[in-house]
Amino acid sequence: MSTAPRRVLMVAYHFPPLAGSSGIQRTLRFVQHLPRFGWQPLVLTADPRAYEKISDDLLAEVPAGTVVRRPFALDTARHLSIGGRYVAAMARPDRWVSWRFAAVREGLRMVREFKPEAIWSTYPIATAHLIGAELARLSGLPWIADFRDPMAQEGYPSDPLTHRSFVDIECRAMAHARVCTFTTSGAARLYRDRYRDAVARIEVLENGYDEESFVAAEQALGAKEALNPGTVTLLHSGIVYPSERDPAPLFEALGRLKRDGAIAPGTVKLRFRAAVHDELLGSLASQHEVQDLVEVLPAIPYRQALAEMLRADALLVMQGANCNEQIPAKIYEYLRANRPVLCLSDERGDTLAVLRAAGLREFAQLANAQHIAEVLPSFVERVRTGSSPPARGDTVRSASRRGRAESLARLLAAQV
């Protein structure tokens, strides 16, 4: 006799058809893979009007029959501003706080209708945790708060009242959630130090890559052709944050190398895909006169982005010292793409640690243009000659999204 699956109510702002954020992948892949491990997801997300950009390319990957509810939500900055200005209180803890009220009502209806055994909510939209906390309080169900990354940090959010709201949400989660999960050991360590009474309820649940998506991308790719034949192309796939992933030292290093003749036009190309801050990259390229060494390209559908990683000569990751306890989600896709990786980060950060654990040691300090200028030419030469080693296969296999879903299923089962 087969056992009926348990149900979990999953509160997530990032969900298809939202476009432009790798944060979608975590919830989407849990929704895909949890049924294999005895859990049926019920998704409580936002009305698509709240999304700044939408795309249908991932909607087909939501399993047929999945219950998805999308209660009313607005983006304060776009829908409730006058002349580009809005009341700050209407964007605390974030611009989507209007989602909270309808989501709690809809979530309670879902609890009554589908009888889930647990509630899971996920940051980086803090309002999701407000919804999860309220639903747990009203229903009595166990709550798993998926922080992913640290919330309140020194100087972030910069607005004192918003920072206070983040601290309040953290405190509520640490006091009432059965489990609080983080994507890196550094973030978990930070919160164990910050909330000593919650140490036993803090777990690490890393991000990962989706094997099925990579297989589909490889099949669609066919014969592999270089992105720029005859030129070593380093691909940065995803958002370039002006502070957390400040590209200015990299462009300064490129300018030095070009002036010194260490990098000749036509030999190297840096491709930035879906960086969001395109004007910043264009300005830096012009300032350092390296326009011929740089490509800035718009977002493309997810599987096309994976295929681009597979075709790149090498992959570039950037992570500032102010994010040492965070790891870009794309890291795991980079590992699966099996391409050489150049890490521009802080030596003490979790980003470099996960790459070194996979056997990838190509590194320069992101904030140090001189160090980048010293490392980049030799890295490019190793890529050209095929002497830059790939990631360790055992590390890659252990990072699949399916494996992460199995871990989440065990956490859920332990709470009910």
Secondary structure as UniProt FT lines:
FT   STRAND          6..11
FT   TURN            16..17
FT   TURN            22..23
FT   HELIX           24..33
FT   HELIX           34..37
FT   STRAND          39..44
FT   HELIX           48..50
FT   TURN            57..58
FT   HELIX           59..61
FT   TURN            64..65
FT   STRAND          67..69
FT   HELIX           76..79
FT   TURN            83..84
FT   HELIX           88..91
FT   TURN            95..98
FT   HELIX           99..114
FT   STRAND          118..122
FT   HELIX           127..139
FT   STRAND          143..148
FT   TURN            154..155
FT   HELIX           160..176
FT   STRAND          179..182
FT   HELIX           185..194
FT   HELIX           196..201
FT   STRAND          202..204
FT   HELIX           211..221
FT   TURN            229..230
FT   STRAND          232..237
FT   TURN            242..245
FT   HELIX           248..259
FT   TURN            260..261
FT   TURN            265..267
FT   STRAND          268..273
FT   HELIX           278..287
FT   TURN            288..289
FT   HELIX           291..293
FT   STRAND          294..297
FT   HELIX           302..311
FT   STRAND          314..318
FT   HELIX           321..323
FT   TURN            324..325
FT   HELIX           330..337
FT   STRAND          341..345
FT   TURN            347..348
FT   HELIX           350..357
FT   TURN            358..359
FT   STRAND          363..365
FT   TURN            366..367
FT   HELIX           369..385
FT   HELIX           393..397
FT   TURN            398..399
FT   HELIX           401..415
//
